[in-house]
């Protein structure tokens, strides 16, 4: 993935996080506190200026009660169909290999997050 594709990816991810937060009717301050970030960090993530760490992403999907797949943006460049196909194929392959369905994936991610929170 080129730097430009990464930039687009994180901008789209940030927009999806913002939309999910607004759909859940949560303020940035509240969500940030729930997932262990500052409001400033959440603002930067929603704007695509900061990359979200995996543990914060897992906490976010748990607090918002959404599926992680809903946050994964499409990758756009001069060959969008090819990139989107490869991206979707790789995601589908990972899910098929490791999990029986998306609901089980969500439960495993929630359990992982809860386990990491209990070890603090």
Legacy VTK file of the C-alpha trace (Angstrom):
# vtk DataFile Version 3.0
C-alpha trace
ASCII
DATASET POLYDATA
POINTS 120 float
0.000 0.000 0.000
1.429 3.362 -0.986
1.647 6.296 1.421
-1.198 7.974 -0.442
-3.365 4.852 -0.109
-2.532 4.721 3.607
-3.509 8.368 3.956
-6.845 7.733 2.211
-7.387 4.569 4.271
-6.971 6.382 7.609
-9.104 9.339 6.476
-11.911 6.924 5.560
-11.449 4.949 8.780
-11.681 8.174 10.775
-14.890 9.190 9.006
-16.403 5.778 9.713
-15.428 6.018 13.390
-16.961 9.493 13.590
-20.176 8.297 11.934
-20.405 5.293 14.275
-19.858 7.525 17.303
-22.540 9.964 16.179
-24.934 7.108 15.408
-24.392 5.886 18.975
-25.125 9.460 20.112
-21.823 9.752 21.981
-19.721 12.843 22.480
-16.033 12.690 21.663
-15.070 13.297 25.303
-17.158 10.353 26.512
-15.947 7.876 23.885
-12.324 8.936 24.335
-12.572 8.390 28.080
-14.186 4.974 27.589
-11.389 3.754 25.306
-8.481 5.306 27.202
-7.650 8.179 24.857
-7.724 11.933 25.132
-10.386 13.852 23.246
-7.611 15.388 21.147
-6.406 11.930 20.085
-9.932 10.896 19.128
-10.380 14.096 17.115
-7.111 13.379 15.279
-8.162 9.764 14.635
-11.565 10.856 13.309
-9.836 13.348 11.012
-7.409 10.685 9.778
-4.396 12.526 11.169
-3.523 9.876 13.755
-3.522 6.106 13.463
-5.570 4.249 16.032
-3.762 1.551 18.001
-5.216 -1.948 17.971
-6.150 -1.989 21.662
-8.008 1.327 21.246
-9.772 0.010 18.140
-10.895 -3.095 20.030
-12.144 -0.938 22.881
-13.940 1.336 20.430
-15.873 -1.461 18.725
-16.782 -2.845 22.133
-18.064 0.491 23.483
-19.916 1.357 20.259
-21.189 -2.234 19.941
-20.350 -2.456 16.254
-18.642 -5.007 14.052
-15.046 -4.222 13.132
-15.834 -5.018 9.509
-18.127 -1.963 9.449
-15.109 0.285 10.023
-12.828 -1.145 7.348
-12.657 1.346 4.477
-12.254 0.615 0.821
-8.823 1.269 -0.639
-8.860 3.756 -3.503
-6.225 4.413 -6.137
-5.887 4.387 -9.917
-6.993 0.710 -10.009
-9.801 0.674 -7.440
-11.506 -2.502 -8.650
-8.321 -4.564 -8.471
-7.307 -3.204 -5.067
-10.796 -3.526 -3.610
-11.081 -7.076 -4.899
-7.719 -8.105 -3.427
-8.498 -6.364 -0.146
-11.938 -7.977 0.147
-10.523 -11.364 -0.874
-7.797 -11.171 1.788
-10.225 -10.084 4.511
-12.673 -12.838 3.549
-9.872 -15.398 3.530
-8.731 -14.359 7.023
-12.254 -14.491 8.398
-12.927 -17.856 6.766
-9.671 -19.328 8.045
-9.874 -18.056 11.599
-13.516 -17.560 12.466
-16.812 -19.175 11.607
-18.765 -15.948 11.286
-18.574 -12.219 11.932
-20.581 -12.479 15.154
-18.046 -14.953 16.537
-15.263 -12.591 15.430
-16.865 -9.758 17.351
-17.233 -11.917 20.465
-13.597 -13.012 20.296
-12.457 -9.402 19.923
-14.643 -8.320 22.856
-13.294 -11.177 24.984
-9.728 -10.250 24.057
-10.362 -6.624 24.963
-11.982 -7.554 28.272
-9.088 -9.879 29.101
-6.524 -7.135 28.421
-8.481 -4.669 30.560
-8.595 -7.104 33.491
-4.795 -7.463 33.495
-4.180 -3.778 34.248
LINES 1 121
120 0 1 2 3 4 5 6 7 8 9 10 11 12 13 14 15 16 17 18 19 20 21 22 23 24 25 26 27 28 29 30 31 32 33 34 35 36 37 38 39 40 41 42 43 44 45 46 47 48 49 50 51 52 53 54 55 56 57 58 59 60 61 62 63 64 65 66 67 68 69 70 71 72 73 74 75 76 77 78 79 80 81 82 83 84 85 86 87 88 89 90 91 92 93 94 95 96 97 98 99 100 101 102 103 104 105 106 107 108 109 110 111 112 113 114 115 116 117 118 119
